[in-house]
């Protein structure tokens, strides 16, 4: 499918050790990885991807999973570097949506399956600063967590980009995220939202 959309596939591997070797030998623009790979069929694919990201911070990785695995999604998001995605395999059947996610992750963005976000959000109590967000700010946050730009959020919510920027500024204020050269406030806000 990726080749049909003009992607160059550097390697297609079947096992965790092969994936580890491919990460070491190749420099992919993005890696699409199944959570479960032989020989263990547990979380070998994810563990290989996490190790590769530790070795090369920011390496774009899009993880595919059959089910929402909250621990895996949290671990993938934990380092705060962009270029990450977590999709349910059902999304692969929608070619345009899947290819859009691959391109977004390759460009350093985030692509999170809406079901993953929903499950991550539903597990925490409302006793965090995130609880101060208005319903509209929560909508903006959910779309930010999916990796959407301000322009895409504005289009989906039928508001102006200026309105999205205002909501984003309010979100940063409520989460006490100050301007810093060392931190990406948008990523930190999404992590705080997913950790509620």
C-alpha positions as CSV (number, residue, x, y, z in Angstrom):
1,X,0.0,0.0,0.0
2,X,2.8,2.4,0.9
3,X,4.5,1.9,-2.4
4,X,1.3,2.6,-4.2
5,X,1.4,6.1,-2.6
6,X,5.0,6.6,-3.8
7,X,6.8,5.7,-0.5
8,X,10.1,3.9,-0.9
9,X,10.1,0.9,1.4
10,X,13.6,0.3,2.7
11,X,12.8,-2.9,4.5
12,X,9.9,-5.2,5.4
13,X,10.8,-7.4,8.3
14,X,8.9,-10.1,10.2
15,X,10.7,-10.4,13.5
16,X,11.9,-8.3,16.4
17,X,15.6,-9.1,15.7
18,X,15.2,-8.2,12.0
19,X,13.6,-4.9,13.0
20,X,16.4,-4.1,15.4
21,X,18.9,-4.9,12.7
22,X,17.0,-2.7,10.2
23,X,16.9,0.2,12.6
24,X,20.7,-0.1,13.1
25,X,21.6,-0.4,9.4
26,X,19.1,1.9,7.8
27,X,18.0,5.5,8.4
28,X,14.3,5.5,7.6
29,X,12.3,8.7,7.4
30,X,9.6,6.8,9.3
31,X,9.1,3.3,10.6
32,X,5.7,1.6,10.6
33,X,5.9,-1.1,13.3
34,X,3.5,-3.7,14.6
35,X,3.3,-3.9,18.4
36,X,3.5,-7.7,18.4
37,X,6.3,-9.4,16.4
38,X,7.8,-12.9,16.5
39,X,9.4,-14.6,18.2
40,X,7.5,-13.6,21.4
41,X,4.3,-12.2,19.8
42,X,4.0,-9.9,22.9
43,X,5.3,-6.3,22.7
44,X,8.5,-7.0,20.8
45,X,7.8,-4.5,18.0
46,X,7.1,-1.7,20.4
47,X,10.2,-2.5,22.5
48,X,12.4,-2.4,19.3
49,X,10.8,0.9,18.3
50,X,11.4,2.4,21.8
51,X,15.0,1.2,21.8
52,X,15.5,2.8,18.4
53,X,14.0,6.1,19.6
54,X,16.3,6.0,22.6
55,X,19.3,5.5,20.3
56,X,18.1,8.1,17.9
57,X,15.8,10.6,19.7
58,X,12.9,11.8,17.5
59,X,13.1,8.9,15.1
60,X,9.6,8.9,13.5
61,X,7.7,5.7,14.5
62,X,4.1,4.8,13.7
63,X,3.0,1.9,15.8
64,X,0.1,-0.4,14.8
65,X,-1.9,-2.4,17.2
66,X,-4.9,-4.7,17.1
67,X,-6.3,-3.3,20.4
68,X,-5.8,-0.2,22.5
69,X,-2.9,-0.8,24.9
70,X,-2.8,2.2,27.2
71,X,0.6,1.3,28.7
72,X,2.1,1.1,25.2
73,X,0.6,4.4,24.1
74,X,1.8,6.1,27.2
75,X,5.3,4.7,26.9
76,X,5.5,5.8,23.3
77,X,4.3,9.4,24.2
78,X,6.5,9.7,27.3
79,X,9.7,11.0,25.7
80,X,8.0,14.2,24.5
81,X,9.8,14.1,21.1
82,X,7.5,14.4,18.1
83,X,7.3,12.0,15.2
84,X,5.1,9.4,16.9
85,X,1.9,7.7,16.1
86,X,-0.3,4.9,17.5
87,X,-3.1,3.6,15.3
88,X,-5.4,0.7,15.5
89,X,-4.9,-1.7,12.6
90,X,-8.4,-1.0,11.4
91,X,-7.2,2.4,10.3
92,X,-4.9,0.8,7.7
93,X,-7.9,-0.2,5.7
94,X,-8.7,3.5,5.1
95,X,-5.7,4.1,2.8
96,X,-5.9,7.9,2.8
97,X,-6.2,8.1,6.5
98,X,-3.3,5.7,7.0
99,X,-1.1,7.5,4.5
100,X,-1.9,10.8,6.1
101,X,-0.8,9.5,9.5
102,X,2.4,8.1,8.0
103,X,3.2,11.4,6.4
104,X,2.4,13.4,9.6
105,X,4.6,11.2,11.7
106,X,7.4,11.3,9.2
107,X,7.2,15.2,9.3
108,X,7.7,15.1,13.1
109,X,4.1,15.3,14.0
110,X,1.8,13.0,16.0
111,X,-0.9,10.7,14.8
112,X,-3.0,9.1,17.5
113,X,-6.1,6.9,16.9
114,X,-9.2,8.6,18.3
115,X,-10.0,5.4,20.2
116,X,-6.6,5.4,21.8
117,X,-7.1,9.0,22.9
118,X,-10.6,8.2,24.2
119,X,-9.4,5.3,26.3
120,X,-6.4,7.2,27.6
121,X,-8.6,10.1,28.6
122,X,-11.3,8.0,30.3
123,X,-9.0,6.3,32.7
124,X,-8.0,9.3,34.9
125,X,-10.0,11.3,37.4
126,X,-10.9,15.0,36.8
127,X,-8.7,16.2,39.7
128,X,-5.9,17.7,37.6
129,X,-5.5,21.1,36.0
130,X,-6.9,19.6,32.8
131,X,-10.3,19.6,34.5
132,X,-10.2,23.5,34.3
133,X,-10.5,23.3,30.5
134,X,-13.7,24.4,28.9
135,X,-15.5,21.9,26.6
136,X,-14.2,23.8,23.5
137,X,-10.6,23.7,24.9
138,X,-11.0,20.0,25.4
139,X,-12.1,19.6,21.8
140,X,-9.0,21.6,20.7
141,X,-6.8,19.4,23.0
142,X,-8.2,16.2,21.5
143,X,-7.5,17.4,18.0
144,X,-4.0,18.5,19.1
145,X,-3.4,15.0,20.5
146,X,-4.3,13.6,17.1
147,X,-1.5,15.7,15.7
148,X,-3.6,18.3,13.9
149,X,-2.3,21.7,13.1
150,X,-4.1,24.9,14.1
151,X,-5.4,25.3,10.6
152,X,-6.8,21.7,10.6
153,X,-8.3,22.2,14.0
154,X,-10.0,25.5,12.9
155,X,-11.4,23.7,9.8
156,X,-12.8,20.8,11.8
157,X,-14.3,23.0,14.5
158,X,-15.6,25.6,12.0
159,X,-13.7,28.5,13.8
160,X,-10.9,30.8,12.8
161,X,-7.2,29.9,13.3
162,X,-7.1,33.0,15.6
163,X,-9.8,31.4,17.8
164,X,-7.8,28.1,17.9
165,X,-4.6,30.1,18.9
166,X,-6.6,31.8,21.7
167,X,-7.9,28.5,23.0
168,X,-4.3,27.1,22.8
169,X,-3.0,30.0,24.7
170,X,-5.7,29.5,27.4
171,X,-4.8,25.9,27.6
172,X,-1.1,26.6,28.1
173,X,-2.1,29.1,30.8
174,X,-4.4,26.7,32.7
175,X,-1.7,24.0,32.5
176,X,1.0,26.5,33.7
177,X,3.1,25.9,30.6
178,X,5.4,28.9,30.2
179,X,7.4,29.8,27.1
180,X,10.7,27.9,27.1
181,X,13.5,27.3,24.6
182,X,13.9,23.8,26.0
183,X,10.3,22.5,25.9
184,X,7.6,22.2,23.3
185,X,4.4,23.5,25.1
186,X,2.1,21.8,22.6
187,X,3.6,18.4,23.2
188,X,3.6,19.0,27.0
189,X,0.0,20.0,26.9
190,X,-1.0,16.9,25.0
191,X,1.0,14.7,27.4
192,X,-0.8,16.4,30.4
193,X,-4.1,15.9,28.6
194,X,-3.5,12.2,28.0
195,X,-2.2,11.7,31.5
196,X,-5.3,13.0,33.2
